[in-house]
Amino acid sequence: RLESWKASLPKIKAYPLLGQGAGSYGLSWIDNQYILDLVYMGIIGLGTFIWLLVRMFRTAYPLTKQSSLAAQYPSREIDPKYIEALSIGYLGGFIALLIHSIAVTTFYNIRTMIPFWFLTGLIIVLRHLIEEEKQI
């Protein structure tokens, strides 16, 4: 792995901002999500990817405190403990995938990412529904 990371440095230096494009190298060539993103999308693409990951975390984290807000909004149809458990489980899996991406191209694996992005969508919709309820 370290040898493939070292071999990718000249390719990153050749196209540092925009990268060489998706699919320019095989997925098994570099076993690190972040370095592969640098090769494919450059610094701008990696920065955008990291921004997306930070936004996902910042959207899901407030949902872990739903039990304390249950007294303020008693008319909820969904149990606050369920929301809290779902968001804690999501954040645990999310952090595990971020760490796992250091050694594997996790975010390009279809069997991993289809359920992950589906659950991410559910968490984001849940957050928006809760925000709408607070405004009413």
FENURJO-V635184 format. One record per pair of residues at least 6 apart in sequence whose ideal C-beta (glycine too) atoms are under 7 Angstrom apart, sorted by the first residue. I is the first residue (numbers start at 1). J is the second residue. D is the distance in whole Angstrom. If there is no record, write none. Layout:
{{I	J	D} {I	J	D}}
//
This chain:
{{1	31	5} {4	29	6} {4	30	5} {4	31	7} {5	30	7} {5	32	6} {5	35	6} {8	30	6} {8	35	6} {8	39	5} {11	20	6} {11	39	5} {12	38	5} {12	39	6} {15	42	6} {16	42	6} {16	43	6} {17	42	5} {17	43	6} {17	44	6} {18	42	4} {18	44	6} {19	38	7} {19	39	6} {19	40	5} {19	41	4} {19	42	4} {19	45	6} {20	39	6} {20	40	7} {21	40	7} {22	40	5} {24	39	7} {24	40	7} {25	39	6} {27	105	5} {27	108	6} {30	36	5} {30	39	7} {31	103	6} {31	104	6} {31	105	7} {32	102	6} {32	103	7} {33	101	4} {33	105	5} {33	106	6} {33	107	5} {34	46	7} {34	101	7} {36	105	6} {37	45	6} {37	46	5} {37	49	6} {38	46	5} {53	98	7} {56	94	7} {56	120	6} {57	94	7} {59	123	7} {59	124	6} {59	127	5} {60	87	5} {60	90	6} {60	91	6} {60	123	5} {61	91	7} {63	83	6} {63	84	7} {63	87	4} {63	123	7} {63	126	7} {63	127	6} {64	84	6} {64	87	5} {64	88	5} {64	91	7} {66	80	4} {66	83	4} {66	84	5} {67	80	5} {67	81	6} {67	84	5} {69	80	7} {70	80	4} {73	133	6} {73	134	7} {83	126	7} {87	123	6} {90	119	6} {90	123	5} {97	106	5} {97	116	7} {100	106	5} {101	107	6} {106	112	6} {107	113	6}}
//
